[in-house]
């Protein structure tokens, strides 16, 4: 056990979001899902704010930092209209 436990633990706040130019939403259930999503988003959209978010998510090393990073991801998605309605 170790870091894998945190990556595999389902988030209390699962959500779905759209990547630019993708018609179907992507379900984000764990922090690992969120990290993959943000990396894919950074590849599709060269926005510096998204690239900064990738770096912050990669450095998140505590439950508090992970929670903060996921909240920031959701905020960034909502600002761009990419957060799927529940």
C-alpha positions in Angstrom: 0.0 0.0 0.0 1.1 3.5 -0.5 0.4 6.2 -3.1 -1.7 3.7 -5.1 -4.4 3.7 -2.4 -4.9 7.5 -2.8 -4.9 7.3 -6.6 -7.5 4.5 -6.6 -9.8 5.8 -3.9 -13.0 7.1 -5.5 -13.6 10.8 -5.1 -16.6 11.9 -3.0 -17.3 14.3 -5.8 -17.2 12.4 -9.1 -17.9 14.4 -12.1 -17.8 14.4 -15.9 -16.1 16.9 -18.1 -15.5 17.6 -21.8 -12.1 17.9 -23.5 -12.0 20.5 -26.2 -13.2 19.1 -29.5 -14.6 15.9 -27.9 -18.3 15.3 -28.1 -18.7 12.9 -25.1 -17.9 13.7 -21.5 -15.1 11.9 -19.7 -16.0 10.5 -16.2 -13.5 11.5 -13.5 -13.8 9.3 -10.5 -10.3 9.3 -8.9 -7.4 11.7 -8.6 -5.5 9.5 -11.2 -8.4 10.0 -13.6 -8.1 13.8 -13.0 -4.4 13.8 -13.7 -4.8 11.9 -17.0 -7.6 14.2 -18.0 -5.6 17.3 -17.3 -2.6 16.0 -19.2 -4.8 15.2 -22.2 -6.4 18.7 -21.9 -3.0 20.4 -21.9 -2.1 18.5 -25.1 -5.3 19.7 -26.8 -5.3 23.2 -25.5 -2.0 25.1 -25.1 -3.4 27.4 -22.4 -0.7 28.3 -19.9 -3.3 28.0 -17.0 -4.0 24.4 -17.9 -0.2 23.6 -18.1 0.2 25.2 -14.6 -2.7 23.0 -13.3 -0.9 19.9 -14.7 2.2 20.9 -12.7 0.2 21.5 -9.5 -1.6 18.2 -9.8 1.7 16.4 -10.3 3.1 17.9 -7.1 0.0 17.3 -5.0 1.3 15.0 -2.2 -1.4 15.2 0.5 -5.1 14.8 0.7 -5.5 18.5 1.2 -3.4 19.4 -1.9 -5.2 16.8 -4.0 -8.6 18.1 -2.9 -7.5 21.7 -3.7 -6.2 20.6 -7.2 -9.4 18.8 -8.1 -11.5 21.8 -7.0 -9.2 24.0 -9.1 -9.7 21.6 -12.1 -13.5 21.8 -11.7 -13.3 25.6 -11.5 -11.2 25.9 -14.6 -13.6 23.5 -16.5 -16.6 25.4 -15.3 -15.1 28.8 -16.4 -14.6 27.3 -19.9 -18.0 25.6 -20.2 -16.4 22.2 -20.2 -17.9 20.8 -16.9 -20.7 18.4 -17.7 -24.1 19.0 -16.0 -24.9 16.4 -13.3 
